[in-house]
Structure formats: structure tokens, C-alpha cells
Amino acid sequence: MSNDAAPAAGQMPSRRQMLGFGALGLGMFLAILNVQIVAASLGPIRDGLKASADQISWVQTSYLIGEVLMIPLTGMLTRILSSRYLFVLSAGGFALSSIGCALASSMEAMVAARAIQGFMGGSMVPAIFVAVFRLFPDGRRGAAMAAVTVLGTLAPTFGPTLGGLVTAALSWHWLFLINVFPAPLIMLIGWRTIDWDKPDWSLARHIDLTGTVLLTLALGGGIYVLEEGHRHGWFGSVTITISSAVALVASLLLAFRLRYARYPVVDMAPFRQPLFIIGSAYSVLIGIGLFGTVFLQVLFMDMVLHFDPVTIGVVMGISGLAQFFLTPLVGWASDRVEPRLLLGLALACFVAAAWWLAGVGPGWGQGDFIGPQVLRAIAISFIFPPVSLITFARIAPRLVPDASGIYNLVRMLGGAVAIAGLNSMISLREVAHRAAGQADALALAFQDAFLLIFALCVLALLACCFLPSLKRSAS
């Protein structure tokens, strides 16, 4: 199958290709799992590395920075290396960097290892989206995307649960070492079964190194400013001012290069399709809802309620359990229900969950999180398939690798910005509430953060009413 080939009408992938699709799914699961597997164990990691409370979010943010730097490069790298070579190399690098995380003895070493781990895992996320559109015909892509959705949403949901149990039973080091065991298996399966495209080594001479550097400075610098700005007094700090200027200039130069370079680091042609722009905007919201709400809840349970890792894991596992039972319904609905209706249902549940969580307080117990966790599970389960179908509805097969990279980039970027921005917001709002003489200032700061997510979800729900209708292909 050539790089530009699409499956014939009704033609399903072979068993061998389905095995390769499964290996890609497990790779994506591990890559996304590792964003949140540390969430319930940030306290023990902080103590083990002797880090401060406002530094510990870098354990998650550095991973996301690595991911968002790699994801837009996957389109170019897939054309050069092929899906098979890129996946095998990424899985191997992911395993090695996981060992580096486990052996880290300082915060600096952990941040570096996590950034590399995220970078290597970044290519495994969009790879499966490329496979969906390369292997499955139109009438079956909804069900395939539902399967991807289950893996992609259960990973961050069960991450805190699994992480809390592993930390309690062994130690936080094993949060990273467990990645080493499945890596050889998926590398072997991937090498033998991923055959739907071929490498084009001649494209290597066209690698846009300048664009890659500008992309790194723009994304990395921007996230650094969001994460560290409140700690250094924002633009009263020379470091933050210089970092902001570098990120801004790099962004402007990158925009110019993407427009005029003959072989840009990211092909922006998908943005010529209005539906792709709309889908990408909703993908940002998914990143905020998926990672931001988990980050806030886990941090609230740790800092305000002082739950131990196992308790945090059990509470967060409620959402994962609900998603598991929703799986058959999601698969059935994805190929039968108008995408706008599914999207509206998901956003309405996000709105309700965010409003519920905006009432968090020191008196909350484990049972108080059940309602918002179930609502969040419904939202996450049903939002991925319609957004993915809307995003890729008009994308030509040859543009799928780049489109998949951009689509996943903006979602992960939304998550990275959410974690960094919400962390800064909590610090700022806590200071403001204390200055106003209000009791429970920290809890009030978390309420403000959840209200912000609520407002974003309300706007997205209103925008959903104006989306165009998509006619489904016959199965």
C-alpha cells in the first residue's frame, strides 16, 4: 500500500495489519498513560527528589513539552522513515528514557529524562490516527476511532489509579520501570506487521532544521513562561521577559517559514479545510478537559484534602470504570449518530462536571467526587469520535500524517498549557484570596480554576450549535 493509498470501499484490514494496529494502540496507551501516571504520586516524587511544591508540576509539564515538540514532526518523519521504522525507534527510545526517569536523583535529571520520554512517546500518539485512515474504509472508521478513543481516554483516567497503587506497593521509581516490559513486545510486533507505507529516504535531505529549531523555541519557550512566570514575578524577571521575547519572535518567524518554505517542518495544507480548523479548536478543548481537570482534582486531593496516593487513585478510577462500561455504547453510536449530537452531549456533560467541581471545599470526601467523575467519563468517552471525524472529514489521504500530527499537537498543547496555566492561576488566586482575608484561600483558588474550565466548556457548547451537518457514509 503506497503512502497515499486509501482502503477500497468496504475493504477491511487483514489480521496481520490488525495486529500491527493493536501494537500501535498499546504504544499510544503507554505514551498517554505516562502523562498522568505520576499524578497521584507527585507527593512521594517531590519528597524523593527534594523538590518544592511549585516545582513538582514540571514532572508532568516536561513530559508534555517533549510530546508537543515531537508530535508535529511525525508527519515529516513518517514520510521519511515509514510508520514501522518510526514506531520501533520511538518505542525503544521510550523504554530507555523511562529507565532514566526511574534512576533520576534530582529534579533537574527527572525533568530532562521526562522531556526525552515525552519526545519519544510523542510519535506513537498520532501514528494510530494515521493507521485508522489508512486501514479502515469510511463506514468503519467511526468504530475504529471509538476503539482508539477508549485507549486514549482510559490511559489518563486510570493513570493516577495505577500510579497510586504502584507507588504504595513498590515505589515511585516503578511508575517508569513498568514501561520497560511491554516495549520489546510491541517493537517486535510492530516490526513484523506495520507494512501499510514505505520509507522515502530521499526526503531526508529536505528536513527543515531551521523550522524545527523555531518550533522548539516557540512551543518550549511559551510553556516555560506559563509554568515559571508566577514564581519569578512574570515580567519583573529578566529570565521571563527574555523567554517571552524569544517565544514570540520564534513564533512569528515560524509562521513566516511555514508559509513560504518549500519543505516546511509541518505541512499546513490541512488548515485550508474549515472543518479541520474547527476540529483542531475542539481538540484544544479536549486537552484542557482531559489533562486540566485531572491535574486540578489530583492536586486538590493532595494539597487540600491530604489524601494518600492510593485514595487519590481510587477516586480517579471511578471515571475510568465508567468509561469502560460505556465502551460498547460509544462504539455503537460513533457510526450511527450525527457527530454534532455526540459532541453536544459530551460538552453538556463537561459543563455539568466543571460546575459541580467548582464547589469543591475542605469538607469534601471521596464520595463527593463520584458525580463529577461519572459526568467527566461520559464527556471524554463521547467527545473523541465526533471531533476526530469532523477534523478528518475532508482531508486527502496524503495529508493524513501531517493532519494527525497537528490534531494531536493542539490537544497535547492544550493539556500542557492547561497544566502550566492552571498551576500559575492557583498560586495567584490563593495569594489574592489570602490578601482579601478569606479563609480556605487555597480551596477558593481551586474553585476559580474549575470555574474557568466551566466557562470555556459553555462557550464550546454554544459554538457546537453552529457546526455544519456531516452526512455519514453507509456501512
KEPAPA-159261 format. One line per field, with one value per residue (C-alpha): x, y, z. Coordinates in steps of 0.001 Angstrom, whole numbers, plus 524288, in hexadecimal, padded with zeros to 5 digits. Layout:
<vovexs>
x: [X; ...] .
y: [Y; ...] .
z: [Z; ...] .
</vovexs>
This chain:
<vovexs>
x: [80000; 805DD; 80720; 7FB75; 7F2CF; 7E5B5; 7DE39; 7D483; 7C623; 7C298; 7D081; 7D467; 7E296; 7E88F; 7EAE9; 7F950; 7F65D; 7ECCD; 7F7CB; 8002A; 7F4C8; 7F415; 80293; 800C0; 7F546; 7FD69; 80847; 7FEBB; 7F90E; 80683; 809E3; 7FD57; 7FD5F; 80A64; 804FA; 7FC4F; 80240; 80A54; 7FEA3; 7FACD; 80911; 80E00; 80F80; 818B7; 82041; 82181; 826B9; 82FDD; 835D3; 83576; 82DD0; 824FE; 81635; 815FF; 820D3; 81A58; 810D8; 81CC9; 81C65; 8102A; 812F2; 8205C; 81A61; 80FE6; 81A08; 82180; 8150B; 810A6; 81E18; 81DFA; 80FCE; 81060; 81CC1; 81636; 81080; 81DF7; 82461; 819D2; 81C38; 82AE9; 82B98; 81E21; 814D5; 81C24; 829C9; 824C5; 81C71; 82722; 83150; 827D2; 823CC; 83208; 83595; 8299A; 82DE6; 83BDB; 8377C; 82E0B; 839C9; 84020; 83425; 834B3; 84323; 841B6; 84710; 84411; 8392B; 841D1; 844DA; 83680; 83218; 83C37; 838CD; 82A37; 82BDF; 83316; 828DD; 81E00; 8256A; 8270D; 81907; 813DD; 81485; 80CD5; 800B0; 7FDA9; 80260; 7F5DE; 7ED74; 7F4F6; 7F26A; 7E3BF; 7E2D4; 7EC3A; 7E645; 7D7A7; 7CD59; 7C449; 7B906; 7C1C0; 7CA33; 7C094; 7C1BD; 7D08B; 7D143; 7C8C2; 7D2B1; 7DD9B; 7D562; 7D408; 7E2C3; 7E5B8; 7DC43; 7DDEC; 7EC9F; 7EC5D; 7E0A0; 7E669; 7F3F9; 7F26E; 7EBE5; 7F6A3; 80120; 7FBC0; 7FB24; 808C7; 80EA9; 8080A; 80C00; 819D5; 81EFF; 81D79; 82912; 82097; 81747; 8216D; 82759; 81A69; 81BDB; 827DD; 820C6; 816FE; 8207D; 827C7; 81ACD; 814BD; 821A8; 821F9; 813AB; 81501; 82102; 81A3F; 80C9D; 80CAB; 80DB1; 803CF; 80DEF; 81C0B; 82794; 82C20; 83A25; 83C02; 83365; 83D92; 84561; 8399C; 8388E; 83574; 83F58; 83CBF; 82E32; 830A4; 838E5; 82EB3; 823ED; 82BB2; 82E1D; 82008; 81956; 8237A; 82569; 816EA; 81429; 81FEC; 81A98; 80D40; 81326; 81D6B; 817B2; 81090; 81C6E; 82577; 81C07; 8189F; 81E64; 82553; 82EE9; 83965; 838AF; 82A0D; 82AEE; 835A6; 82E98; 82209; 82926; 82FF4; 82328; 81C2B; 826CD; 82844; 8198A; 81962; 8250A; 81F18; 8124E; 819DC; 821D2; 815F5; 80FCC; 81B3C; 824D5; 824EA; 825BC; 82062; 821EA; 81307; 80A6E; 7FF92; 7F724; 7ECDE; 7E944; 7E388; 7D803; 7CEB8; 7CA84; 7D8A0; 7D9D2; 7CD4F; 7D194; 7DEE6; 7D89A; 7D077; 7DCA0; 7E2B2; 7D6BB; 7D83A; 7E61F; 7E199; 7D667; 7DE0C; 7EA89; 7E68C; 7DB4F; 7E353; 7EE95; 7E5AE; 7DE77; 7EACA; 7F193; 7E59B; 7E4ED; 7F373; 7F4E3; 7E79F; 7E1D3; 7EF04; 7EAC2; 7F53E; 7F8F4; 7F06B; 7E45F; 7E6C4; 7E84F; 7DB9A; 7D413; 7D97E; 7D6E5; 7C82F; 7C8CD; 7D0A7; 7C706; 7BBAE; 7C2D6; 7C530; 7B6A6; 7B389; 7BC84; 7B222; 7A8E1; 7B389; 7B6FC; 7A8AD; 7A5C0; 7B208; 7ADA7; 79F1B; 79CF4; 79F20; 7AC70; 7A6BB; 79D4C; 7A822; 7B08A; 7A568; 7A304; 7B172; 7B288; 7A621; 7ABFC; 7B8C6; 7B12A; 7A9DD; 7B636; 7BDD8; 7B2AD; 7B1C8; 7C06E; 7C007; 7B9D4; 7C567; 7C90D; 7D092; 7C49C; 7C410; 7C5E6; 7C831; 7B9B1; 7B846; 7C091; 7B813; 7AE51; 7B81C; 7C0A0; 7B55E; 7B19D; 7BFB8; 7C037; 7B457; 7BA40; 7C78C; 7C1C6; 7B8D9; 7C0F4; 7CC51; 7C530; 7BD27; 7C885; 7D17F; 7C76C; 7C4E2; 7D371; 7D6EF; 7CA3F; 7D02B; 7DEA8; 7E539; 7EC4C; 7F9C6; 7F7AC; 7F31F; 8009F; 80241; 7F404; 7F500; 80147; 7FAE3; 7EE48; 7F56B; 7FEE1; 7F436; 7EDE1; 7FA85; 7FDCE; 7F09B; 7F3FE; 8018F; 7FC82; 7F15D; 7FA62; 8042D; 7F9EC; 7F113; 7FCAA; 8002F; 7F209; 7F099; 7FCAD; 7F812; 7EA09; 7EE58; 7F675; 7EAE9; 7E16F; 7EAF8; 7ECF0; 7DE30; 7DE4E; 7D63E; 7D720; 7DA24; 7E152; 7E73B; 7DA10; 7D45A; 7DF8A; 7DBFE; 7CDD1; 7D232; 7D9E9; 7CE48; 7C593; 7CEEC; 7CDBC; 7BEF3; 7BEB1; 7C6D5; 7BDE9; 7B1BB; 7B76D; 7BAFA; 7AD37; 7A73B; 7B07C; 7AC56; 79EC7; 7A490; 7AC48; 7A8AC; 7A211; 7AA32; 7A380; 7A88D; 7AD52; 7A5C1; 7ABF0] .
y: [80000; 80CEF; 818A3; 81F1B; 81331; 81244; 8059F; 801B5; 802DA; 7F83B; 7F2D3; 7EF8B; 7EDF0; 7E061; 7D92F; 7DC67; 7EAD0; 7EA36; 7E4B3; 7F046; 7F94F; 7F322; 7F58E; 803DA; 8047E; 7FF48; 808D1; 8142C; 80F2C; 80F1E; 81C9A; 822D2; 81AE5; 820C6; 82E8C; 82B7A; 81F4B; 82849; 830BB; 82985; 827CC; 835B3; 8366E; 82AB1; 82F02; 83CBD; 83739; 82DCA; 83849; 842B6; 84BD3; 85710; 856C4; 8603F; 858EA; 84B9B; 84EA8; 84E54; 83F7E; 84029; 84C96; 84841; 83BC4; 84372; 84CE0; 84153; 83BFC; 848B2; 84A74; 83CF5; 83BF1; 8462B; 83FC5; 83283; 835D1; 838A8; 82D50; 823BE; 82719; 8258E; 8199F; 81331; 80FE8; 8035B; 80911; 814F7; 80CEA; 80322; 80DBD; 815A2; 809FF; 8069B; 81494; 81576; 80989; 80E87; 81C03; 81594; 80F28; 81C8E; 821DE; 816BF; 81931; 82802; 82D06; 83B87; 843E7; 84865; 83A64; 836AB; 8421D; 83EE3; 83069; 8333A; 83CB5; 8323D; 82827; 83111; 833F7; 82581; 8226E; 82DDB; 826EC; 81B36; 82392; 82867; 81BAA; 81476; 81F61; 81DF4; 80F46; 81154; 81921; 81058; 80342; 8052D; 808FD; 81480; 80CC1; 80622; 8116B; 81591; 80879; 80878; 8163D; 81203; 80766; 81176; 81A44; 80FC7; 80DEA; 81C62; 82025; 8149A; 816F6; 8245A; 8206B; 813F4; 81A18; 81FD0; 81332; 80A6D; 813F2; 814AC; 805E0; 803E8; 80E44; 80870; 7FA70; 7FD28; 80B0E; 81691; 811A6; 80689; 81049; 81126; 80392; 7FD14; 80304; 7FAB7; 7EDA1; 7EF73; 7F730; 7EB7B; 7E4D8; 7F04C; 7F2EA; 7E4E6; 7E4E7; 7F241; 7EE3E; 7E241; 7E78C; 7F640; 7F60B; 7FFD5; 809DB; 80A22; 812E1; 81D5E; 81FE7; 82A22; 83370; 833E8; 83E2D; 8473B; 846F3; 854B0; 85676; 86507; 862B2; 85817; 8615F; 86C27; 8628E; 85E56; 86C59; 87094; 86540; 862A0; 870FD; 873B8; 8687B; 86C25; 879F1; 874C3; 86B28; 873DB; 88176; 88242; 87D1F; 8878F; 89305; 89273; 89DD3; 8A312; 897FF; 89949; 88AA0; 88ABE; 89708; 89152; 88430; 88B07; 89306; 886EC; 87F4F; 88AA3; 88D1F; 87E8C; 87D66; 88877; 88305; 87561; 87A70; 88100; 874BC; 86BC7; 874B9; 87648; 86AF5; 860FC; 855B2; 85AD4; 85331; 851E6; 851FC; 85BB6; 8579D; 8511D; 85E9F; 861B7; 85972; 860D5; 85440; 85161; 85EB9; 85C5A; 84EBC; 853A2; 85E0F; 853A5; 84B3B; 85618; 85597; 846D6; 848DF; 852AB; 84A16; 83D6F; 841CE; 84E52; 8487D; 83CAD; 84577; 84E49; 84341; 83BCD; 8481E; 84BDD; 83E6F; 83EF9; 84D1C; 84FEA; 842C2; 83C17; 82F27; 824AF; 81FD1; 813A0; 81B6D; 82530; 819F1; 8139B; 82060; 822FC; 814DD; 81745; 81E84; 813A8; 80959; 8112B; 812BA; 8041B; 80120; 80BB3; 80591; 7FD65; 808FF; 811F7; 80829; 8069A; 81529; 81985; 813E2; 816CC; 823C3; 83133; 8362A; 8432E; 83C40; 83419; 84030; 847B1; 83CA4; 83C2C; 84ADA; 84B76; 8413F; 848E9; 85522; 84DEE; 84778; 8544B; 85B59; 8506C; 850C3; 85F9A; 85D00; 85560; 8585B; 85345; 84B9E; 8431F; 83477; 82973; 827EF; 83619; 83380; 8286F; 8312F; 839C6; 82DEF; 826E2; 83323; 834F9; 826B8; 828B0; 83531; 82F66; 822E0; 829C5; 83593; 82EE0; 827D5; 8337E; 83D04; 8339F; 83137; 83FCB; 842B6; 838A0; 8390E; 8405B; 83CE0; 8366E; 82986; 82F32; 839DE; 830B1; 82F5F; 83E2B; 84035; 835DF; 83C33; 849A2; 8442F; 83D1E; 8486C; 8522B; 84899; 8461E; 85497; 8576B; 84DEC; 853A1; 86195; 85D7D; 85727; 86257; 86D08; 86717; 864E8; 87350; 87765; 86FD0; 87669; 883ED; 8821E; 87C75; 888AA; 89148; 88A12; 88AA2; 89932; 89AD1; 8940F; 88875; 87B71; 86F33; 87776; 86B9D; 864E2; 8717A; 87225; 8648B; 868D9; 8741A; 86AB5; 861A5; 86D51; 8711A; 86382; 86475; 87146; 86B79; 85FA3; 86847; 87000; 86363; 85E13; 86A72; 869C5; 85BA9; 8606C; 86703; 85B66; 8563C; 84912; 83D82; 832E3; 82583; 81BC5; 80F20; 803D2] .
z: [80000; 7FBF1; 8048D; 7FE26; 7FD42; 803E1; 8061B; 7FBCA; 7FF38; 80900; 8096E; 81759; 81BD8; 81C52; 82917; 827FA; 82681; 831DA; 83A4A; 83665; 8395C; 846E6; 84919; 84560; 84EC6; 85A09; 856B3; 856E4; 863B9; 86A24; 864D4; 869F3; 8768B; 87A45; 87A89; 88631; 88C55; 894FA; 898E2; 8A559; 8A92C; 8A7DD; 8B6AE; 8B7D8; 8ABB5; 8B15E; 8BE16; 8B730; 8AE99; 8B94C; 8B05E; 8B460; 8B306; 8A78A; 8A067; 8A072; 89559; 88C67; 88D74; 8850C; 87D7A; 878B0; 87343; 86C2B; 866A4; 86115; 85B28; 85511; 84EE6; 848AE; 8446B; 83975; 83440; 83282; 82530; 81F9C; 826C9; 8227B; 8143C; 815EA; 81EBF; 81CCE; 827CC; 82AFA; 82CE0; 83423; 83D6F; 840AF; 8430C; 84B4C; 853AA; 8562E; 859BF; 86268; 86A26; 86BDC; 8704D; 879E1; 8803E; 880F5; 8882C; 891FC; 894AD; 89617; 8A306; 8A143; 89BE1; 890B1; 88C94; 88D7B; 8851B; 87AAB; 87A77; 87A34; 86ED4; 86715; 86AE7; 86626; 85996; 8567A; 85A11; 85235; 84523; 84A33; 84C8B; 83EA7; 83874; 83BB5; 83607; 8294C; 829D3; 82BAB; 81F1C; 817B4; 81B8D; 81D7F; 81357; 815C8; 81B88; 82599; 82A0E; 83491; 83B80; 839CD; 83F24; 84AA0; 84DC3; 84D30; 855DB; 86035; 860C8; 8601E; 86AEA; 87411; 87469; 87B1D; 8834A; 888C7; 88967; 89720; 89BE3; 896B8; 89B24; 8A8F7; 8AA3F; 8A4A8; 8AD8B; 8B991; 8B643; 8B15E; 8AFBC; 8A672; 89E85; 89969; 89344; 88880; 888E5; 88565; 877C9; 87541; 87527; 869EF; 86158; 85B41; 85834; 850ED; 84A09; 844ED; 840E8; 83A9C; 832ED; 82D64; 82ABE; 827D6; 81909; 813BA; 80F90; 80B20; 80EA2; 8054B; 8097B; 7FED9; 806A5; 8118A; 80A27; 80B1A; 819FD; 81E82; 8297C; 82A86; 82BE5; 8360D; 83E4C; 83D3A; 840F1; 84CEE; 8514D; 84F02; 855DD; 8605E; 8638B; 8644F; 86D8E; 875E9; 877A6; 87B9E; 8853D; 88B80; 889DF; 896DB; 89E36; 8989F; 89916; 88AAA; 882F7; 88ED0; 88C50; 881E7; 87F46; 87CD3; 87481; 86BEB; 86AED; 866E3; 85CA2; 8573D; 85699; 84FD4; 845C9; 84330; 84137; 8374E; 82FE4; 83041; 82A9E; 81F90; 81CE0; 81CEA; 812DA; 80985; 80B76; 80074; 80A17; 8170E; 823A1; 8240F; 817F5; 81B02; 80F6A; 81849; 81D5D; 8100D; 81450; 81D72; 82432; 827B6; 82E34; 835E2; 839EE; 83E27; 846AC; 84D64; 84EB6; 856E1; 85FA2; 860E6; 8659C; 86FC0; 87443; 87407; 87AB5; 88194; 8895D; 88D7F; 891A4; 899AD; 8A066; 8A3E4; 8A8B8; 8B0D4; 8B71A; 8BA29; 8BECC; 8C509; 8C8E6; 8CB3C; 8C546; 8C3CE; 8B609; 8B6E8; 8BADA; 8AFE7; 8A673; 8AABF; 8A95E; 89BCA; 89802; 898DD; 88BF3; 8859C; 88A2C; 884AA; 877AD; 87709; 87823; 86E2B; 863F3; 85CB9; 85C14; 856D0; 84C2F; 8484D; 84838; 84108; 833ED; 83593; 83C75; 8366D; 83B48; 83FAF; 848E8; 84EF8; 85062; 856AC; 8606C; 863F8; 865C0; 86DFD; 87714; 8779A; 87B5D; 88624; 88B77; 88BBD; 89295; 89CA4; 89F2E; 8A095; 8ADD7; 8B368; 8C165; 8CD28; 8D186; 8C564; 8C6DC; 8BD31; 8BA51; 8B622; 8AA1C; 8A4C6; 89DA0; 89675; 89367; 88CB9; 88528; 88114; 87C99; 873C8; 86E54; 86B51; 8659E; 85BFC; 8581E; 85138; 845F6; 8411B; 84229; 83AEC; 83045; 82EAB; 82E27; 823C0; 81BE4; 81058; 8118D; 805D8; 808F9; 805FC; 81033; 81B0A; 821A7; 822A9; 82646; 830DC; 83638; 836DC; 83C9B; 84779; 84967; 84C84; 855FE; 85D4E; 85C92; 862A6; 86D8B; 86FA1; 86FDE; 878D8; 882D2; 8828E; 8822A; 88C87; 8957F; 89442; 895F2; 8A2A6; 8A858; 8A445; 8A8BE; 8B5CF; 8B85B; 8B46C; 8BD5B; 8C8C0; 8C682; 8C735; 8D471; 8CFB8; 8D69F; 8CEBB; 8C49D; 8BDE8; 8BC3B; 8B6BB; 8ACFF; 8A818; 8A6CE; 89E24; 89584; 893B8; 89093; 885A8; 87FB3; 8814D; 879A4; 86E8B; 86D97; 86D2B; 861C7; 85AAA; 85CAD; 85703; 84B4F; 848F8; 8450C; 83906; 833C4; 82644; 82519; 820A3; 818D6; 81C99; 812B6; 811EC; 81916] .
</vovexs>
